[in-house]
Amino acid sequence: MLSPRLFFLDLRRYKKTMYLSLALFAVGILLGTAGSETIAGLVAPDIAKLQEYSRELSQSAMPELSFFKFIFLNNAIKSVAVIVLGALLGIMPAIFLLMNGMVLGLVVSLAAAQGADLFELVVLGLLPHGIIEIPAILVAAGFGMQFGYVVLKGLGELGARDRSDRTVNWKDFFASAGRGAFWIVVFLLIAAVIESTITYHLMR
């Protein structure tokens, strides 16, 4: 059931929602990069909160371990929640993608405006862990939106008189979603290790 081969087959089977996930995240980045006051007002509290957490964790007795636990638990819990909350017609995963994209876009935009070295920020600060973390988050949101689609389709088929007319296979989808959640958490674990060690020391 947890076979990585089956997981990648699931990604191919749900490729439409995976592409949609990527598109929404890209739109969020573009909105954040635009740096309008409205966008800044929406995501500024989240950025400020993350900066405060970062200061507190860096002052702990074992900052690498503290960062690892915070990063992993934060990303893993949110990603699994995004899959589950996708049942609400896929709305929450879409909002999650847009907000995360806007935060990333705004951070890069503000850094550029302040004269920061974007090569250092992107290549050293984002790429080492982001190359694993971002796809994992996009896949989680993709599964969430697929869940929303399945729920919507299932509601539409409630009036079918004959069970054979119903095309939604709930058992199959839940097996795929469970498998997806497992591998997403594994990838986020790896990304958290990289971010709390390699990225942490590269950006000090």
N, C-alpha and C positions, 0 to 999 in steps of 0.2 A: 504493500500500500504506500509506503514512504519512499519508493524507488525514485531516484533522481531522474531516471529516464521517463517515468510517468509524469513527473512534475513538468519537465520540459515539453512533453506532449500536451499537457494541460495548457501551457502557455500558448502553444500553437492553436489549440482548439478555441481558446478565448482571445485570439489575437486582436479582434476588433476592440474589445474593452481595454486591452493592454495598449494599443495604439492611442485610444482615446485618453487613457491615463497620461501617456507621454505628451499628448497635445495640450491637455489642461495644465500640466506642470509647466510646459513651455510658455503658455499664455500668462501664467502667474509670474514667471520670471520676467517676461516683457513688461507686464504691468508694474512690477516692482522696480525694474530698471528705469522706467519712466520717471520714477521718484516724485510723483505728484504728492501734494500735501495730504490728499485724501488717503492714498495708499499708505503713506508714512504714518498717518494717524491710526490706521487699522492695525498695522503690524509692529509699530514702535513699542507698545507695552510688552509684546512677546520678546522682542529683541532685548529690551531693558532687563526683563526677567532672566533671560539666558545669560546676560552679562553678569548679573548679580550672582547667579548660581556658579558661574565660572570663577568669579573672585573667591567665593566661599570654598569651593572645592580645591582651588590651587593653594589655599592656605591650610589645608588639612594635613594630618601627619603623613599620609600616604596619598598624595594627589593623583597618581596614576590609577590606583585602585578605586579611589573615589570617583574619578572621571569615568572609569570603565563601568562601574555599577550604575551611575546616573545615566550615561549615554545608552547603555544596553537596555535597561529597564524602561526608560522613556520611549525609545524607538520601538521596542518589542511590544509593549503594552498598547501604544498608539496604533501600530500596524495591525495587530490582531483585532483591536476595537474597530478599526476602519473596515475590516472584512465583515465583522458581525453587523455593524451599523449600516452596512450596504443594503441590508434588508429593507431599509426605509427608502426604497426606490432608487438607491444609488446616489442620493443627494449628499450625504455626509462625506463619502470619499471624494466627490467632485470639489466640495468646499475645502477639504483637507489639502488636496493637490494645489488648488489655487493659492491658498494661504501660505503653504510651504514654498511654492514657487516665488511668491511675492516677497517673502522674507529673504530668500536667497538673492533675488534680483536687487532688492533694496540695499542689502549689505554690501554687495559688490559695487553698486552705484555710488553709495555714500563713501566707500573706501576710495574709489576713483576720484571723487570730488575733493577728498581730503589729501590727495596726492600720494596715496599708499601705492606700494609696489604690487600691481595686480598679478604679475607673474608669481610672486611669492605667495600671495593670497590664494590663487587658484591652484597652482602646481604643488605648493607645499602644504597649504592649509585645507584644501578641499579634495584634491585628486586622490591622495593615498587611501583615504577611507571612503570618499564619496563615490568612487568607481564601483564599490560594492553596495554601500548604503543606499544611494539614490535609486538604483534599479530595484533593490528589494522593496523600498517604499512604494515605488511606482507599481510593482507587481501586486503588492498588498491592496492598493487602491483599485487596481484592475479587477482583482477577485471581488472586491466590495461592490464595484459597479456591475459586475456579472451577476452577483447575488441579487442586486436590485432589478436587473433585467429578468432573472428567473422568477422572482416574486411577482413582477408585473405580468409576465407571461402566464404564470400559474393562476393569477386572479382572473385573467381573461378566459382561461379554460375551465373555470368553475362551473359554467353552465353546460359543459359538454355532457350529454346524457350517457354516452358510452365511455367507460374508462379507457378503452383503446384509442379514443380520439385525443386523449391528453398526451402531450409530447414532453412535458417537463418531467425529468427523472431526478427527483430530489435526492435519492440515495447516491446517485452518481455525482451530483454536484457537491454534496456535503463531503464525499470522499476526496474530491479534487480540492475543495477549500481547506480541508484538514491537512492534506498533503502540502498544499501551498503554504499554509500557516507554519508548518513545521520547518520547511526549507527557508522561508523568509526569516524566521527566528535564528536559524543557523547562520545565514549570511549576515544578519545584523550582529550576531555574536562576534564573528570574524571582524566586521567593520569596527565594532566598539573596541576590540583589542588593538587594532591599528590606530584608531583615533586617540586612544588614551595613552599610547606609547610613542609610535613614530610621529604622528601629527603633533602631539603635545610637545615633544622635544624639538621638532623642526620649527615650531612657531614661538618658542620661548625667546 
